[in-house]
Amino acid sequence: MKLVVLGAAGRMGRTLVKVIAETEGAALHAAVEREGSLALGQDAGLLAGAGHAGVAITHDLEAAMAGADGVVDFTAPALSLAVARMAAERGLVHVIGTTGFAPQDDAAFAQAAEGARIVKSGNMSLGVNLLAVLVEQAARALGPDAFDVEVLEMHHRHKVDAPSGTALLLGQAAAAGRGVDLAAASVRVRDGHTGARQAGSIGFATLRGGSVVGEHEVILAGEGERIELSHRAEDRSIFARGAVKAALWAKGCAPGLYSMRDVLGL
């Protein structure tokens, strides 16, 4: 499967290039960076430490997508939305690990999925998606009157969106387990005299610092007992492996909007 990597000179992009080189059935078709990047013209494989790939990093997205089977995208919301439309026009697979989308972006992805095979997830790892299933089951079993739900996440200092896409994924799982709308139930900020915690709310706490790849914990706190479900990412390759797995899986699917739960059979 011929894959295009967006943001190929970044930390996630370099990891994707390396994982593609290691994955049977996948091949690096093109590597894209923003115009003006110092990485333009460099061999994407050598830059990633994966050996010579024979693929020079380019800023020409149109040319990069010509002849490709799919695009793997951990970039920024505006670019991901544009690429989704391009993927739909070409009938490609579009794997989206980008986070920070606005709620109104959902309609644009649904429209693009009429022509593209889109796999979109707040997190591409097996462990996190399994954790989301467990959180949903726990939230369903433990009623909102008896247990409070709090989602705690920490990432490196360079992450620009909060809460993280993974935190929102886990919050959505808790909301689904309780049969409520996350937007209505979530509490993103607490400051000053907030009053008592509202029953049934789903709280989020965000930490940023250092080089933390990603840590997430869902706390279900009751009277006299507390359940903590957590995941710690130690290497970005877990997200890259999940994304490439998603691309290979989606190649044989009909156009549509899929999640990592679909890919992993969860």
Secondary structure, DSSP 8 states (H G I E B T S, - for coil): -EEEEESTTSHHHHHHHHHHHHSTT-EEEEEE--TT-TTTTSBHHHHHTS---S-BEES-HHHHHTT-SEEEE-S-HHHHHHHHHHHHHHT-EEEE------TTHHHHHHHHTTTSEEEE-S---HHHHHHHHHHHHHHHHS-TTTEEEEEEEEE-TT--SSS-HHHHHHHHHHHHHHT--HHHHEE----SS--S--TT-EEEEEEE-TT--EEEEEEEEETTEEEEEEEEE--THHHHHHHHHHHHHHTTS-SEEE-HHHHHT-
